[in-house]
Amino acid sequence: MRALATALVLSILLFLPAEAQKATGRRLKPWLVGLTAVVVFLFIVFVLMLANRIWCSRRRWGAPLTS
């Protein structure tokens, strides 16, 4: 069963790039591609910082008070 799942995942990974390489006739301008890359990068950083803040606040709540 595991081999079947592995074969399925590999076939999807191999066939999807071939489909993506077909020319659609619409191309984005280079500045728009760069802007999209920057926005996606900043969004990923935002999500990681948010997850870090939540993770650290949970750790602080569980820590005993030392006075």
Sequence and secondary structure as in RCSB ss.txt:
>XXXX:A:sequence
MRALATALVLSILLFLPAEAQKATGRRLKPWLVGLTAVVVFLFIVFVLMLANRIWCSRRRWGAPLTS
>XXXX:A:secstr
 HHHHHHHHHHHHHHHHHHHTS  S    HHHHHHHHHHHHHHHHHHHHHHHHHHHHHHHHHS    
